Amino acid sequence: MRHLGSAYKNQGRWEAAEKLKVQVMATFKTKLGADHPSTLTSMANMALTYWNQGRWKEAEELVVQVMETSSRVLGEEHPSAFTYP
């Protein structure tokens, strides 16, 4: 699903991409937990989808969540703390 969502994004099919990316994000949160790297990556990907649609506030909110969680889980000095995606 996540690859199909990315394909839709690359085609500019934002609504279809968003629908799948929301499902992926929710599934990862449920199955892996909110702090898991795959969950954080899916959240960052969703933020990019919002950004590409001009939905700045929603994109910002997700990016802030990803950065705060990454910093808390990995530590502020960890090189991966601010590299999503």
Phi, psi and omega in degrees: 000321184292326178289322177296320176300319178293322177297317177299318179299315181296335178271357182078017179268073191297319181295317179294318178298315181299316181302313180290320181294325176295318178296316180298313181300314180295319179296314178298317179299317181290313186277323186251339183101158185291339184265356184290141180304323178294323176295315180297320177295319179295325177293318178295321177296321177296320178300319177295323177296316176299315182302314181294342177265001182078019180264070191300314185297314179296319178298314181299316181301316180291318180298318178298317178300315181298313181296316180295316180293315179300315180297318180292315185283316185266339186098146185296336182270352182292133183297336180273356186297333183231034184244022181273144293289000000 
